Amino acid sequence: MSVDKDVILNTLQKGEIQLQGQFLNGSNYTFMSEVHLEERILPAVYKPLRGEQPLWDFPQGTLCKREVAAYEFSELLGWELVPLTVYRRKGPLGAGSLQYFIECDAEYHYFKFSEEDRARLRPVALFDLLINNADRKGGHILKEIADGHLWLIDHGICFHVEDKLRTVVWDFAGEPLPADLLSDLCLLIQREEQEQMLTRRLENLLRASEINTLLSRARRLVDQGVFPTPLGSRRSYPWPPV
């Protein structure tokens, strides 16, 4: 990421959103945008609440806040997996999420990754287990052109209290969780018990039951210490996979 993080956040939070075009391959309204603040112009993806299609199993009007919750949770873990994302109460089409746009090769995704890039996906796999990602497609994992950093996008249907996990990243099933990732989880749980850090960060984005279930998943993964295997009793892969 070539632009200073604080500069990006400030621009996303305060800048004027100008729509540039609409992405047409998704079920919810998603717009390529420019965010203007003083002399700075940044590319961003805007997902307005009013463009969300109702889902039978997720509360209506919550998907854009889940996008922001995924970013905030990634930051709390210190994993830097989700591009900077904010919730804007006002925008060209009303309230919605606004995410910094990552320059990447859209044709280079999970199913085309080199062995070296596949090996870097352990934090991704664990992150999706934690947030209960119901739709981790291969095209939702991006490699930034500038520095090769791996980023994750599209988190509108995450954090459900029921098991909804559907992901293409099962590469590490049965392996022990890496010690550094386990340590990060333990620290997160400890900070929540001592100062409710997670609750305070997510309470305006998720329901209390969803935050509590997120913590329960974290504790369970720490106790088990391994990447789980796909459940045979339900579909564990998204469709389409890309």
Residue pairs with C-beta under 8 A, 6 or more apart in sequence:
1 8
1 100
1 144
1 146
1 147
1 149
2 146
3 42
5 84
7 40
8 42
8 84
8 100
9 84
9 86
10 37
11 35
11 37
11 40
11 42
12 35
12 42
12 44
12 84
12 85
12 86
12 88
12 98
12 99
12 100
13 86
13 88
14 37
15 35
15 36
15 37
15 40
15 42
16 35
16 36
16 37
17 33
17 34
17 35
17 44
17 46
17 88
17 91
17 92
17 98
18 33
18 34
18 35
18 36
18 92
19 31
19 32
19 33
19 46
19 92
20 31
20 32
20 33
20 34
21 31
21 32
22 29
22 30
22 31
22 32
23 30
23 31
23 32
23 45
26 154
27 53
28 47
28 51
28 52
28 53
28 63
28 156
29 47
29 48
29 50
29 51
29 52
29 93
30 45
30 46
30 47
30 51
31 45
31 46
31 47
31 48
31 92
31 93
32 43
32 45
32 101
33 43
33 44
33 45
33 46
33 98
34 41
34 42
34 43
34 44
35 41
35 42
35 43
35 44
35 98
42 100
42 101
43 100
43 101
43 103
44 98
44 99
44 100
44 101
45 98
45 99
45 101
45 153
46 88
46 91
46 92
46 93
46 96
46 97
46 98
47 63
47 64
47 67
47 96
47 97
47 98
47 99
47 156
48 64
48 91
48 92
48 93
48 94
48 95
48 96
49 61
49 63
49 64
49 94
49 95
49 96
50 93
50 94
50 96
51 93
51 96
52 60
52 61
52 63
52 64
52 156
54 60
55 63
55 157
57 160
57 162
57 164
58 157
58 160
59 207
63 156
63 157
64 87
64 95
64 96
64 97
64 156
65 87
65 97
65 204
65 205
65 206
66 155
66 156
66 157
66 158
66 159
66 205
66 206
67 85
67 97
67 99
67 154
67 155
67 156
68 85
68 86
68 87
68 97
68 205
69 155
69 158
69 159
69 202
69 205
69 206
70 82
70 85
70 131
70 152
70 155
70 158
70 159
71 82
71 83
71 84
71 85
71 99
71 155
72 201
72 202
72 205
73 130
73 131
73 198
73 201
73 202
73 214
74 80
74 81
74 82
74 127
74 152
75 82
76 188
76 197
76 198
76 201
77 127
77 184
77 185
77 188
78 184
79 123
79 127
79 184
80 149
81 123
81 124
81 127
81 150
81 151
81 152
82 151
82 152
82 153
82 155
83 99
83 100
83 101
83 102
83 151
83 153
84 99
84 100
85 97
85 98
85 99
85 100
86 97
86 98
86 99
87 95
87 96
87 97
87 98
87 205
88 95
88 96
88 97
88 98
89 95
91 98
99 153
102 142
102 144
102 151
102 153
103 144
103 145
103 146
104 142
104 143
104 144
104 145
104 151
105 143
105 145
106 139
108 143
109 138
109 139
109 141
109 142
109 242
110 118
110 121
110 137
110 138
110 139
110 141
110 168
110 169
110 242
111 138
111 168
111 241
111 242
113 121
113 141
113 143
117 143
117 150
118 171
120 150
121 141
121 150
121 169
121 171
121 172
122 172
122 178
122 181
122 227
123 181
124 136
124 141
124 150
124 152
124 169
125 167
125 169
125 170
125 171
125 172
125 227
126 177
126 181
126 221
126 227
127 133
127 152
128 136
128 165
128 167
128 169
129 165
129 217
129 221
129 227
129 228
130 185
130 214
130 217
130 218
130 221
131 155
131 158
131 159
131 214
132 158
132 159
132 160
132 163
132 164
132 165
132 213
132 214
132 217
133 155
133 157
133 158
133 164
133 165
133 166
133 167
134 157
134 158
134 160
134 164
134 165
134 166
134 238
135 154
135 156
135 157
135 166
135 238
136 152
136 166
136 167
136 168
136 169
136 238
137 154
137 168
137 238
137 240
137 241
137 242
138 168
138 241
138 242
139 242
140 152
140 153
140 154
141 150
141 151
141 152
141 169
142 150
142 151
142 152
142 153
143 149
143 150
143 151
144 150
144 151
157 164
159 206
159 210
159 213
159 214
160 210
161 209
161 210
161 213
163 231
163 234
165 236
166 235
166 236
166 237
166 238
167 236
167 237
167 238
168 237
168 238
168 241
170 229
170 230
170 236
172 227
173 227
173 228
173 229
173 230
174 226
174 227
174 229
175 226
175 227
176 225
176 226
176 227
177 185
177 221
177 225
177 226
177 227
182 222
182 225
185 218
185 221
185 222
186 222
188 197
188 198
188 218
189 215
189 218
189 219
189 222
191 197
191 198
192 198
192 199
192 215
198 211
198 214
198 215
199 208
199 211
202 211
202 214
203 211
206 214
230 236
230 237
